């Protein structure tokens, strides 16, 4: 029987999955970090080897198995020279008849929609949306990093929460959101907020503030809800852009992926059908370009399944 192999490489781990010719899962494995933009060759080689070994063992296949195809969906794909180096590494580590390297959002789409019309919205520390229509045309929106884009991301939400807290302190005000951010950062005044941000800067650290805001939004806190609703609208904008570029109908399924979607029911409801207007202190204007009610659906499969699917040239 012929088998295909998929890899899903991210900042903290690399997953591997083997599919048989019928698309059934045979075995999974897990390895270390797999971001080709920031991890060196030694780390990437070890991560691939560990993940592949685990998948082969789970599938009861020999170590020297040669695959019909292998596809690796990797974070850091956009760095051309690192991508080329990783492609060479993949060839040396895996025996296969065909090889391909894809962006992580592409394999996420194939896992979620299995090639059907749909849009994936990946929101974690960063944010990117990617869609494909019935004609096979595709389009990506955002995914530009925390300095140039990532609208509606965990980093974006954390930064807005810090700005809100600074304004509150400078005006001599306090509220539940301000107190929660101060407690999380250990700050008591504006200078200490800036020290927390710049002294040990990390996008992941800033994104770590998003659950603090999300928890308060779930309790009905108005400032927190306004910030969370703003992030939902930014992600909605990305979906509207994709629908417009690809001439996709309003009922196109949207698949949510990434840690930010764990903020709670309020975030999801504002993304699907924005209703929050805030109050006199935190007013939020209606959407300038309403996009209707979004059709949220759970992904059919995970991203590493999408990679193994693409490895078999079923795209």
Secondary structure as GFF3:
##gff-version 3
##sequence-region A 1 315
A	DSSP	beta_strand	3	9	.	.	.	ID=ss1
A	DSSP	beta_strand	14	20	.	.	.	ID=ss2
A	DSSP	beta_strand	25	31	.	.	.	ID=ss3
A	DSSP	alpha_helix	41	59	.	.	.	ID=ss4
A	DSSP	beta_strand	69	74	.	.	.	ID=ss5
A	DSSP	alpha_helix	80	93	.	.	.	ID=ss6
A	DSSP	beta_strand	99	103	.	.	.	ID=ss7
A	DSSP	alpha_helix	104	113	.	.	.	ID=ss8
A	DSSP	beta_strand	118	123	.	.	.	ID=ss9
A	DSSP	beta_strand	127	132	.	.	.	ID=ss10
A	DSSP	beta_strand	138	142	.	.	.	ID=ss11
A	DSSP	alpha_helix	154	170	.	.	.	ID=ss12
A	DSSP	alpha_helix	176	185	.	.	.	ID=ss13
A	DSSP	alpha_helix	190	199	.	.	.	ID=ss14
A	DSSP	alpha_helix	203	207	.	.	.	ID=ss15
A	DSSP	alpha_helix	210	219	.	.	.	ID=ss16
A	DSSP	alpha_helix	222	246	.	.	.	ID=ss17
A	DSSP	beta_strand	253	257	.	.	.	ID=ss18
A	DSSP	three_ten_helix	259	263	.	.	.	ID=ss19
A	DSSP	alpha_helix	265	272	.	.	.	ID=ss20
A	DSSP	beta_strand	295	297	.	.	.	ID=ss21
A	DSSP	alpha_helix	303	311	.	.	.	ID=ss22
###
